Amino acid sequence: MESARVKVMTNPLVAYFQIHRTRSQAAFEQLIADWKGILVSDDYGVYQTRTGLRQTCLAHLIHTAKGLAEHLESGIAAFGRKIRDELQRLRHMSTERPTVGQWRAWYARFRHLMSSTTGRLDKAGTFARRLDREQEALWLFLDLPGIHPTNNTAERAHRFGVMWRKRTRGTYSEKGNCRVERVLSFRQTCHIRGRPTFPLLIEAVRCRFQGKTPDLRWSTHQEPLLACATP
């Protein structure tokens, strides 16, 4: 049996899980369907193909930069340390807004690092070109209120689903996938809203046997911000 991929998209009010066999473009399109909004994600190639506004997760980029900073080759390590520091400064701007002068100084340093490194044929050059391609998605959080510089919200929500898959080795049918998707989505949405999961689940089952529709108005609000995570 091919291992299933647990995917999640979440905003400040609701979460939705999906189980799919691949991390393909088709799987991503199925996940977001007709959704429209601002995507906060890592820089996985499938996400980069989506049209519309997107914020790249700075935490993922900082993690990569830290790895380069520990490289044995001195040139790669030096670049890794410099770009790690600059990306950390950028992330901190989400809580301490920069002045015009601070932003210009940061952007000048960032562009200098890019122009001096993108031509390299090593790991430093690869990462610099990656950042250069992602420029428009690096600091969207500075332009639009409510946007986070990381997709940590989705990563935290995703962790429970991943642990479930590792413990159970996934499901064996589409019916099983559907059941798990609904349970995970319900559980995480309750967690987001600060609602007790078990009493609401009992109420839903009671309504099912009584032929009634449970009151789910607490879960139907929508927000334009979306964070995505995949294993």
Buried (B, 14 or more C-beta within 10 A) or exposed (E): EEEBBBBBBBBEBBBBBBBBEEBEEEBBEEBBEEEEBBBBBBBBEBBBEBEEBBBBBBBBBBEBBBBBBEBEEEEBBBBBBBBBBBBBBBBEBBEEEBEEEEBEEBBEBBEEBBEEBBEBEBBBBBBBBBBBEBEEBBBBBBEEEEBBBBBBBBBBBBEBBBEBBEEEEBBEEEEBBEEBBEBBBBBBBBBBBEEEBEEBBEEBEEBEEEEEEBEEEEBEEEEEBBBBBBE
